[in-house]
């Protein structure tokens, strides 16, 4: 939370070639605000039942208007209904969301989704339906089924295949991981997937993980990069665990990378070209 413009600028200036994120970050935060809606900082503790009575959703110390969130759901439905009814990877569907925003529908310019669309940077959400988008997709399918018409669906396997295609095409790769969970493991696993396909892909050569998770709980989010090396995912020569709250260090890291200026002499990869969009 609060770092979306940092990620957007890193995409804009060619410091990020592909994004793997949660649906909550891409849809409930970025796309939601691109529609002109806002997240609100809570002033203090409040009864959650009172919030529910007022149709206000809480994310720790942040509030969202539920009616605005449902508007986001219905916007996803609108995008679904204008597309060919077939299977889409989350990457392709998010590309369509960026295209829709760029067609003059964005109420707030400079979203990560729109910037990534314009810069040819693919965004993957391996658990895409676990977000506001899921409600719009379900409504689309239910309405089409009732009408006896074909419907759109999200192909999670295509996500894995496409991200692996990028890993294979890129060769030497690095990971900048904020948090953990599904996106972290998904990005790391492309090396193993390439091996299963019979392709000798390099392990991710560089890796930074920012987390507050305690390694002692044995969970995915807290697993270290050294542990990932045992799976053949990440080399340990250039890996760094950063145990810190992300919003305190991501802006500093992004600013440092920007001011070092190496990106100025780096060609943008524009990996969306691998898929024709």
Backbone as numpy.savetxt, mean C-alpha at the origin, in Angstrom:
# Nx Ny Nz CAx CAy CAz Cx Cy Cz
0.44 6.84 9.85 -0.39 8.04 9.85 0.47 9.29 9.85
0.11 10.27 9.02 0.83 11.53 8.99 2.05 11.53 8.08
2.40 10.38 7.51 3.60 10.29 6.67 3.27 10.11 5.19
1.98 10.19 4.84 1.60 9.89 3.46 2.28 10.81 2.45
2.47 12.08 2.80 3.13 13.01 1.88 4.61 12.69 1.74
5.20 12.10 2.77 6.60 11.68 2.67 6.72 10.58 1.62
5.83 9.59 1.72 5.85 8.48 0.75 5.54 9.00 -0.65
4.59 9.92 -0.74 4.24 10.49 -2.05 5.45 11.18 -2.68
6.16 11.97 -1.89 7.32 12.70 -2.43 8.45 11.75 -2.81
8.60 10.66 -2.06 9.63 9.68 -2.40 9.29 9.01 -3.73
8.00 8.79 -3.98 7.56 8.26 -5.28 7.80 9.30 -6.37
7.41 10.53 -6.10 7.53 11.61 -7.08 8.96 11.84 -7.52
9.91 11.72 -6.60 11.31 12.00 -6.92 12.12 10.73 -7.24
11.41 9.64 -7.49 12.09 8.43 -7.97 12.88 7.68 -6.93
12.51 7.81 -5.66 13.20 7.09 -4.60 12.49 5.79 -4.24
11.28 5.60 -4.74 10.50 4.38 -4.52 10.03 3.87 -5.88
10.22 2.58 -6.13 9.86 1.99 -7.42 8.56 1.21 -7.36
8.18 0.73 -6.20 6.93 -0.01 -6.02 6.52 0.11 -4.56
5.22 0.06 -4.32 4.67 0.20 -2.97 3.87 -1.05 -2.63
4.10 -1.59 -1.44 3.27 -2.67 -0.91 2.72 -2.17 0.42
1.40 -2.11 0.54 0.81 -1.47 1.70 -0.48 -2.16 2.12
-1.02 -1.73 3.24 -2.32 -2.23 3.68 -3.42 -1.47 2.94
-4.58 -2.09 2.84 -5.73 -1.41 2.26 -6.14 -0.21 3.08
-5.96 -0.31 4.40 -6.31 0.81 5.27 -5.50 2.05 4.93
-4.20 1.87 4.66 -3.34 3.01 4.32 -3.71 3.60 2.96
-3.92 2.73 1.97 -4.13 3.20 0.61 -5.56 3.70 0.39
-6.53 3.01 0.95 -7.94 3.38 0.70 -8.49 4.27 1.81
-8.48 3.77 3.06 -9.12 4.49 4.16 -8.39 5.76 4.56
-7.13 5.88 4.18 -6.39 7.10 4.47 -6.19 7.93 3.21
-5.44 7.40 2.25 -5.03 8.20 1.09 -6.18 8.50 0.13
-6.87 7.48 -0.32 -7.97 7.69 -1.27 -9.10 8.47 -0.61
-9.39 8.16 0.63 -10.42 8.85 1.41 -10.16 10.36 1.44
-8.93 10.75 1.71 -8.60 12.17 1.76 -8.54 12.80 0.37
-8.21 12.00 -0.65 -8.23 12.51 -2.02 -9.65 12.88 -2.44
-10.64 12.26 -1.79 -12.05 12.59 -2.06 -12.48 13.88 -1.35
-11.56 14.46 -0.59 -11.86 15.72 0.10 -12.24 15.56 1.55
-12.20 14.34 2.06 -12.56 14.10 3.46 -11.33 14.18 4.34
-11.56 14.18 5.66 -10.44 14.39 6.59 -10.47 13.39 7.74
-9.31 13.23 8.35 -9.18 12.54 9.62 -9.06 13.62 10.70
-9.63 13.36 11.86 -9.64 14.37 12.91 -8.92 13.86 14.15
-8.11 14.74 14.73 -7.37 14.41 15.95 -8.30 14.50 17.15
-8.34 13.44 17.95 -9.17 13.44 19.16 -8.57 14.36 20.21
-9.44 15.06 20.92 -8.97 15.99 21.96 -8.66 15.26 23.26
-9.23 14.09 23.44 -9.02 13.33 24.67 -9.89 12.10 24.66
-9.96 11.41 25.78 -10.75 10.20 25.87 -12.24 10.52 25.79
-12.98 9.58 25.19 -14.42 9.75 25.06 -15.05 8.37 25.05
-16.32 8.31 25.42 -17.06 7.05 25.42 -17.28 6.60 23.97
-16.81 5.41 23.62 -16.94 4.92 22.25 -18.39 4.68 21.85
-19.25 4.44 22.83 -20.67 4.28 22.52 -21.28 5.61 22.08
-20.78 6.71 22.65 -21.22 8.04 22.23 -20.76 8.31 20.80
-19.54 7.90 20.50 -19.04 8.05 19.13 -19.93 7.29 18.16
-20.30 6.06 18.54 -21.13 5.25 17.66 -22.48 5.90 17.42
-23.04 6.48 18.47 -24.34 7.16 18.34 -24.26 8.33 17.36
-23.06 8.91 17.24 -22.87 10.05 16.34 -22.21 9.65 15.01
-22.14 8.35 14.77 -21.60 7.82 13.52 -20.16 8.28 13.28
-19.37 8.22 14.36 -17.96 8.59 14.29 -17.12 7.34 14.59
-16.22 7.01 13.69 -15.33 5.86 13.87 -14.02 6.33 14.49
-13.47 5.50 15.38 -12.21 5.86 16.06 -11.10 4.90 15.67
-9.93 5.45 15.33 -8.70 4.69 15.15 -7.71 5.23 16.17
-7.62 4.60 17.31 -6.81 5.04 18.43 -7.18 6.46 18.83
-6.40 7.48 18.39 -6.71 8.87 18.77 -7.15 9.70 17.57
-7.66 9.01 16.54 -8.08 9.68 15.31 -9.53 9.32 15.00
-10.29 10.32 14.53 -11.70 10.11 14.21 -11.96 10.21 12.71
-12.94 9.42 12.24 -13.41 9.48 10.86 -14.93 9.53 10.88
-15.50 10.36 10.01 -16.95 10.43 9.86 -17.40 9.19 9.08
-18.27 8.36 9.68 -18.70 7.11 9.05 -19.46 7.37 7.75
-20.24 8.43 7.69 -20.97 8.72 6.45 -20.02 9.07 5.31
-18.92 9.76 5.65 -17.90 10.06 4.63 -17.19 8.79 4.19
-16.96 7.90 5.15 -16.31 6.63 4.82 -17.20 5.79 3.90
-18.51 5.84 4.14 -19.43 5.12 3.26 -19.49 5.76 1.88
-19.26 7.05 1.81 -19.14 7.71 0.51 -17.95 7.14 -0.25
-16.87 6.88 0.48 -15.67 6.26 -0.10 -16.02 4.86 -0.62
-16.78 4.10 0.17 -17.21 2.76 -0.25 -17.96 2.83 -1.57
-18.88 3.78 -1.67 -19.72 3.90 -2.87 -18.92 4.43 -4.07
-17.85 5.17 -3.80 -16.97 5.60 -4.90 -16.24 4.40 -5.49
-15.81 3.49 -4.62 -15.21 2.24 -5.10 -16.23 1.47 -5.94
-17.47 1.44 -5.49 -18.54 0.78 -6.26 -18.68 1.42 -7.64
-18.63 2.75 -7.69 -18.74 3.47 -8.96 -17.60 3.09 -9.91
-16.38 2.98 -9.36 -15.24 2.59 -10.18 -15.40 1.15 -10.67
-15.85 0.26 -9.78 -16.09 -1.14 -10.17 -17.06 -1.22 -11.34
-18.15 -0.46 -11.27 -19.22 -0.56 -12.26 -18.82 -0.06 -13.64
-17.75 0.73 -13.69 -17.34 1.25 -15.00 -16.25 0.39 -15.66
-15.78 -0.62 -14.92 -14.71 -1.47 -15.44 -15.26 -2.77 -16.04
-14.45 -3.37 -16.91 -14.80 -4.67 -17.48 -14.91 -5.69 -16.35
-15.98 -6.49 -16.29 -16.16 -7.46 -15.22 -15.25 -8.68 -15.38
-14.11 -8.66 -14.70 -13.13 -9.75 -14.77 -12.26 -9.67 -13.52
-11.24 -10.52 -13.48 -10.32 -10.50 -12.33 -9.27 -9.41 -12.49
-8.99 -8.70 -11.41 -7.97 -7.65 -11.37 -7.05 -7.92 -10.19
-5.76 -7.72 -10.37 -4.88 -7.68 -9.20 -5.19 -6.39 -8.46
-4.80 -6.32 -7.17 -5.00 -5.07 -6.44 -4.22 -3.95 -7.13
-3.06 -4.30 -7.69 -2.24 -3.32 -8.38 -2.99 -2.69 -9.55
-3.65 -3.52 -10.35 -4.38 -2.99 -11.50 -5.59 -2.18 -11.07
-6.28 -2.64 -10.03 -7.46 -1.91 -9.57 -7.06 -0.55 -8.98
-5.96 -0.51 -8.22 -5.49 0.76 -7.65 -5.03 1.69 -8.77
-4.46 1.13 -9.84 -4.12 1.93 -11.02 -5.38 2.60 -11.58
-6.47 1.87 -11.61 -7.75 2.43 -12.08 -8.26 3.51 -11.12
-8.02 3.35 -9.84 -8.39 4.38 -8.87 -7.58 5.65 -9.12
-6.28 5.49 -9.39 -5.44 6.64 -9.69 -5.87 7.33 -10.97
-6.23 6.53 -11.96 -6.72 7.09 -13.23 -8.00 7.89 -12.99
-8.90 7.34 -12.19 -10.17 8.02 -11.88 -9.90 9.36 -11.19
-8.97 9.39 -10.25 -8.63 10.64 -9.57 -8.04 11.65 -10.54
-7.19 11.17 -11.45 -6.50 12.07 -12.38 -7.43 12.65 -13.44
-8.61 12.08 -13.57 -9.57 12.57 -14.56 -10.37 13.76 -14.06
-9.91 14.37 -12.99 -10.56 15.56 -12.45 -11.48 15.27 -11.27
-11.44 14.03 -10.76 -12.33 13.66 -9.67 -11.72 13.88 -8.29
-10.42 14.15 -8.22 -9.76 14.37 -6.93 -10.17 15.72 -6.36
-10.64 15.71 -5.12 -10.96 16.97 -4.43 -9.72 17.54 -3.74
-8.77 16.67 -3.46 -7.51 17.07 -2.84 -6.37 16.54 -3.70
-5.58 17.41 -4.30 -4.48 16.95 -5.17 -3.33 16.36 -4.37
-2.47 15.63 -5.07 -1.25 15.16 -4.45 -1.38 13.92 -3.60
-2.38 13.08 -3.87 -2.48 11.83 -3.12 -1.40 10.87 -3.58
-1.10 9.88 -2.74 -0.12 8.86 -3.12 -0.62 8.06 -4.31
-1.91 7.70 -4.30 -2.48 6.90 -5.39 -2.35 7.63 -6.73
-2.73 8.89 -6.76 -2.68 9.63 -8.02 -1.23 9.85 -8.47
-0.36 10.18 -7.53 1.05 10.40 -7.87 1.69 9.13 -8.40
1.40 8.00 -7.77 1.94 6.72 -8.23 1.43 6.39 -9.63
0.15 6.67 -9.88 -0.42 6.46 -11.21 0.32 7.29 -12.25
0.56 8.55 -11.93 1.21 9.46 -12.88 2.69 9.13 -13.07
3.32 8.53 -12.06 4.75 8.22 -12.14 5.03 6.78 -12.57
3.97 6.01 -12.81 4.16 4.62 -13.24 4.68 3.72 -12.14
4.36 4.06 -10.89 4.80 3.26 -9.74 3.65 2.38 -9.27
3.77 1.07 -9.36 2.67 0.19 -8.95 2.50 0.15 -7.44
1.24 0.08 -7.01 0.91 -0.08 -5.60 0.20 -1.42 -5.43
0.68 -2.23 -4.51 0.07 -3.52 -4.21 -0.53 -3.49 -2.80
-1.73 -4.05 -2.66 -2.35 -4.25 -1.35 -2.76 -5.71 -1.26
-1.89 -6.58 -0.73 -2.19 -8.00 -0.71 -3.43 -8.38 0.10
-3.88 -7.51 1.00 -5.13 -7.73 1.73 -6.09 -6.58 1.41
-6.24 -6.31 0.12 -6.97 -5.14 -0.36 -8.42 -5.08 0.14
-9.08 -6.24 0.19 -10.50 -6.28 0.56 -10.68 -5.93 2.04
-9.61 -6.06 2.84 -9.68 -5.71 4.26 -9.51 -4.19 4.41
-10.44 -3.46 3.81 -10.40 -1.99 3.82 -11.76 -1.49 3.38
-11.88 -0.18 3.27 -13.13 0.41 2.79 -13.49 -0.08 1.40
-12.47 -0.42 0.60 -12.71 -0.92 -0.76 -13.53 -2.21 -0.74
-13.33 -3.01 0.30 -14.03 -4.29 0.38 -15.54 -4.15 0.35
-16.05 -3.13 1.00 -17.50 -2.93 1.05 -18.05 -2.57 -0.33
-17.33 -1.71 -1.04 -17.76 -1.35 -2.39 -17.71 -2.53 -3.34
-16.67 -3.37 -3.18 -16.54 -4.55 -4.02 -17.64 -5.57 -3.75
-17.98 -5.76 -2.48 -19.06 -6.69 -2.13 -20.39 -6.21 -2.69
-20.66 -4.91 -2.54 -21.92 -4.36 -3.06 -21.99 -4.51 -4.58
-20.87 -4.28 -5.25 -20.81 -4.45 -6.70 -21.17 -5.89 -7.07
-20.56 -6.86 -6.39 -20.81 -8.26 -6.73 -22.24 -8.67 -6.42
-22.76 -8.25 -5.27 -24.13 -8.62 -4.90 -25.13 -8.06 -5.90
-24.95 -6.82 -6.32 -25.87 -6.22 -7.28 -25.78 -6.91 -8.64
-24.57 -7.23 -9.06 -24.40 -7.90 -10.37 -24.98 -9.32 -10.33
-24.78 -10.01 -9.22 -25.34 -11.37 -9.09 -26.86 -11.32 -9.15
-27.44 -10.34 -8.44 -28.90 -10.20 -8.45 -29.44 -9.91 -9.85
-28.64 -9.22 -10.66 -29.04 -8.87 -12.02 -28.67 -9.96 -13.03
-28.00 -11.01 -12.54 -27.56 -12.08 -13.43 -26.45 -11.65 -14.38
-25.62 -10.72 -13.93 -24.54 -10.19 -14.76 -23.17 -10.60 -14.21
-22.14 -10.65 -15.06 -20.78 -10.95 -14.58 -20.26 -9.80 -13.71
-19.31 -10.12 -12.84 -18.82 -9.10 -11.91 -17.30 -9.11 -11.82
-16.78 -8.02 -11.29 -15.34 -7.83 -11.07 -14.91 -8.54 -9.79
-13.68 -9.01 -9.76 -13.14 -9.61 -8.54 -11.65 -9.27 -8.42
-11.12 -9.38 -7.19 -9.71 -9.11 -6.94 -8.96 -10.43 -6.87
-7.90 -10.54 -7.66 -7.10 -11.76 -7.78 -5.83 -11.61 -6.94
-5.82 -12.21 -5.76 -4.67 -12.08 -4.85 -3.45 -12.82 -5.39
-3.66 -13.90 -6.14 -2.54 -14.63 -6.71 -1.81 -13.77 -7.75
-2.60 -13.02 -8.52 -2.00 -12.12 -9.52 -1.11 -11.08 -8.85
-1.48 -10.63 -7.66 -0.64 -9.70 -6.90 0.75 -10.29 -6.68
0.77 -11.51 -6.19 2.03 -12.18 -5.87 2.85 -12.39 -7.14
2.18 -12.82 -8.21 2.87 -13.05 -9.48 3.46 -11.75 -10.02
2.68 -10.68 -10.00 3.15 -9.41 -10.57 4.30 -8.81 -9.76
4.21 -8.88 -8.43 5.30 -8.34 -7.62 6.57 -9.17 -7.80
6.40 -10.47 -7.97 7.56 -11.33 -8.27 8.15 -10.99 -9.62
7.31 -10.68 -10.60 7.80 -10.25 -11.92 8.67 -9.01 -11.79
8.27 -8.09 -10.92 9.06 -6.87 -10.72 10.40 -7.22 -10.09
10.38 -8.10 -9.09 11.63 -8.52 -8.43 12.59 -9.13 -9.45
12.08 -10.01 -10.30 12.92 -10.68 -11.30 13.49 -9.67 -12.29
12.65 -8.73 -12.74 13.09 -7.73 -13.71 14.08 -6.74 -13.11
13.92 -6.45 -11.82 14.75 -5.43 -11.18 16.16 -5.91 -10.89
16.31 -7.18 -10.58 17.64 -7.69 -10.20 17.98 -7.31 -8.78
18.88 -6.36 -8.60 19.26 -5.91 -7.26 18.13 -5.06 -6.68
17.70 -5.40 -5.48 16.56 -4.70 -4.87 16.83 -4.39 -3.40
16.08 -3.41 -2.90 16.13 -3.07 -1.49 14.73 -2.87 -0.96
14.54 -3.07 0.33 13.24 -2.92 0.97 13.32 -1.84 2.05
12.35 -0.94 2.04 12.20 0.05 3.10 10.85 -0.23 3.74
10.88 -0.90 4.89 9.66 -1.42 5.50 9.28 -0.62 6.75
8.05 -0.13 6.73 7.52 0.64 7.85 6.43 -0.21 8.49
6.69 -0.71 9.70 5.74 -1.61 10.33 6.01 -3.04 9.90
4.94 -3.82 9.76 5.13 -5.22 9.42 3.88 -5.84 8.84
3.55 -7.02 9.31 2.35 -7.70 8.86 2.44 -8.21 7.43
1.28 -8.28 6.78 1.19 -8.86 5.44 2.08 -8.15 4.42
2.08 -6.81 4.31 2.93 -6.17 3.29 4.41 -6.51 3.43
4.90 -6.58 4.66 6.31 -6.89 4.90 6.65 -8.28 4.37
5.89 -9.28 4.76 6.17 -10.65 4.35 5.97 -10.84 2.84
4.96 -10.17 2.31 4.62 -10.27 0.89 5.79 -9.78 0.03
6.36 -8.65 0.40 7.48 -8.08 -0.37 8.72 -8.96 -0.27
8.98 -9.49 0.93 10.16 -10.34 1.12 10.04 -11.65 0.33
8.83 -12.19 0.27 8.62 -13.52 -0.31 8.83 -13.61 -1.82
8.97 -12.48 -2.48 9.16 -12.53 -3.94 10.43 -13.28 -4.33
11.43 -13.24 -3.48 12.68 -13.96 -3.77 12.42 -15.47 -3.75
11.69 -15.92 -2.74 11.36 -17.34 -2.63 10.46 -17.77 -3.79
9.51 -16.91 -4.16 8.61 -17.23 -5.26 9.39 -17.39 -6.57
10.36 -16.52 -6.80 11.18 -16.61 -8.00 11.93 -17.95 -8.02
12.42 -18.36 -6.86 13.12 -19.65 -6.77 12.18 -20.80 -7.12
10.96 -20.76 -6.62 9.96 -21.80 -6.91 9.68 -21.85 -8.42
9.76 -20.68 -9.07 9.54 -20.61 -10.52 10.76 -21.06 -11.31
11.84 -21.42 -10.60 13.05 -21.88 -11.28 13.96 -20.77 -11.72
13.78 -19.58 -11.13 14.60 -18.42 -11.50 15.51 -18.07 -10.32
16.77 -17.93 -10.59 17.76 -17.63 -9.55 17.80 -16.12 -9.32
16.92 -15.63 -8.46 16.86 -14.19 -8.16 17.68 -13.90 -6.90
18.37 -12.77 -6.92 19.15 -12.35 -5.75 18.23 -12.10 -4.56
18.73 -12.41 -3.37 18.02 -11.96 -2.17 17.99 -10.43 -2.18
17.02 -9.85 -1.47 16.98 -8.40 -1.36 18.29 -7.95 -0.71
19.04 -7.13 -1.43 20.40 -6.78 -1.00 20.41 -5.78 0.15
19.45 -4.86 0.13 19.37 -3.83 1.16 18.00 -3.91 1.85
17.98 -3.70 3.14 16.70 -3.74 3.85 16.77 -2.91 5.13
15.74 -2.09 5.31 15.55 -1.33 6.54 14.13 -1.62 7.03
14.00 -1.96 8.30 12.68 -2.16 8.88 12.51 -1.28 10.10
11.44 -0.49 10.09 11.11 0.39 11.22 9.93 -0.23 11.94
10.08 -0.52 13.22 9.01 -1.20 13.95 9.09 -0.89 15.44
7.98 -1.03 16.12 7.96 -0.98 17.59 7.61 -2.36 18.15
7.46 -3.36 17.28 7.09 -4.70 17.71 8.24 -5.38 18.45
7.90 -6.12 19.48 8.88 -6.82 20.31 9.14 -8.20 19.71
10.40 -8.50 19.44 10.75 -9.78 18.80 10.32 -10.98 19.64
10.11 -10.78 20.93 9.80 -11.91 21.80 8.40 -12.47 21.60
7.53 -11.74 20.86 6.18 -12.29 20.66 6.13 -13.28 19.50
7.23 -13.38 18.73 7.30 -14.36 17.67 6.39 -14.11 16.49
5.88 -12.90 16.34 4.92 -12.59 15.28 5.63 -12.12 14.01
4.86 -12.03 12.93 5.42 -11.59 11.65 5.96 -10.17 11.73
5.21 -9.28 12.37 5.61 -7.88 12.43 6.92 -7.68 13.19
7.18 -8.55 14.16 8.37 -8.37 15.00 9.56 -9.20 14.53
9.38 -10.05 13.54 10.50 -10.88 13.08 11.59 -9.99 12.49
12.83 -10.31 12.79 13.95 -9.47 12.38 14.38 -9.78 10.95
15.19 -8.90 10.39 15.72 -9.11 9.05 16.72 -10.26 9.03
17.42 -10.48 10.14 18.31 -11.64 10.22 17.50 -12.93 10.13
16.32 -12.94 10.75 15.45 -14.11 10.64 15.03 -14.32 9.19
14.76 -13.22 8.47 14.38 -13.33 7.06 15.49 -13.92 6.22
16.74 -13.71 6.65 17.88 -14.27 5.92 17.85 -15.79 5.94
17.34 -16.38 7.03 17.29 -17.84 7.12 16.33 -18.43 6.08
15.40 -17.60 5.60 14.44 -18.04 4.58 14.95 -17.75 3.16
16.11 -17.10 3.08 16.64 -16.73 1.77 15.98 -15.51 1.18
15.46 -14.62 2.03 14.73 -13.45 1.55 15.61 -12.19 1.51
16.40 -12.00 2.56 17.16 -10.76 2.72 18.61 -11.07 3.07
19.55 -10.38 2.41 20.95 -10.49 2.79 21.19 -9.72 4.08
22.12 -10.19 4.88 22.40 -9.51 6.15 23.59 -8.56 6.08
24.14 -8.37 4.88 25.28 -7.45 4.73 24.87 -6.00 4.92
23.71 -5.64 4.35 23.25 -4.26 4.41 21.81 -4.24 4.93
21.61 -4.69 6.15 20.26 -4.67 6.73 20.30 -3.92 8.06
19.19 -3.26 8.37 19.16 -2.46 9.59 17.77 -2.49 10.21
17.68 -2.96 11.44 16.44 -2.87 12.21 16.44 -1.53 12.94
15.32 -0.81 12.83 15.17 0.46 13.53 13.97 0.33 14.46
14.24 0.26 15.75 13.16 0.12 16.72 12.73 1.52 17.15
11.73 2.03 16.45 11.27 3.40 16.69 9.84 3.54 16.18
9.15 4.54 16.68 7.81 4.85 16.20 7.96 5.54 14.85
7.25 5.01 13.83 7.51 5.39 12.44 7.40 6.88 12.18
6.41 7.54 12.75 6.21 8.96 12.42 7.33 9.85 12.96
8.15 9.31 13.87 9.27 10.10 14.40 10.52 9.96 13.55
10.61 8.90 12.74 11.84 8.68 11.97 11.66 8.67 10.46
10.47 8.31 9.96 10.27 8.27 8.50 10.52 9.64 7.86
9.99 10.75 8.41 10.29 12.05 7.80 11.78 12.38 7.80
12.49 11.97 8.84 13.93 12.23 8.90 14.68 11.43 7.83
14.31 10.16 7.67 14.96 9.31 6.67 14.65 9.81 5.26
13.39 10.15 5.02 12.99 10.67 3.71 13.70 11.97 3.38
13.79 12.86 4.38 14.47 14.14 4.18 15.96 13.93 3.90
16.57 13.02 4.64 18.00 12.75 4.43 18.24 12.22 3.01
17.40 11.27 2.57 17.55 10.70 1.23 17.36 11.77 0.15
16.41 12.67 0.40 16.15 13.74 -0.57 17.34 14.69 -0.66
17.84 15.13 0.47 18.91 16.13 0.47 20.28 15.58 0.07
20.46 14.28 0.17 21.70 13.68 -0.36 21.73 13.79 -1.88
20.53 13.81 -2.51 20.43 14.10 -3.94 20.77 12.98 -4.90
21.00 11.77 -4.40 21.36 10.66 -5.29 20.25 10.38 -6.31
19.01 10.62 -5.91 17.86 10.36 -6.78 17.90 11.18 -8.07
18.62 12.31 -8.05 18.66 13.19 -9.22 19.32 12.51 -10.43
20.23 11.58 -10.17 20.93 10.88 -11.25 20.44 9.46 -11.45
19.27 9.18 -10.91 18.72 7.83 -10.97 17.52 7.79 -11.92
17.54 6.88 -12.86 16.41 6.73 -13.78 15.22 6.13 -13.04
14.04 6.69 -13.27 12.83 6.13 -12.68 12.50 4.81 -13.37
12.20 3.80 -12.59 11.97 2.46 -13.15 10.60 2.33 -13.81
9.59 2.98 -13.25 8.22 2.94 -13.81 7.79 1.50 -14.11
7.77 0.66 -13.08 7.48 -0.76 -13.27 6.06 -1.04 -13.74
5.18 -0.07 -13.69 3.83 -0.29 -14.23 3.88 -0.67 -15.71
4.98 -0.30 -16.37 5.13 -0.60 -17.80 5.17 -2.10 -18.05
5.57 -2.90 -17.05 5.61 -4.35 -17.22 4.22 -4.92 -17.51
3.20 -4.21 -17.05 1.83 -4.73 -17.14 0.97 -3.95 -18.12
1.58 -3.01 -18.81 0.83 -2.22 -19.79 0.05 -1.08 -19.18
0.01 -1.05 -17.86 -0.63 0.05 -17.14 -0.38 -0.12 -15.65
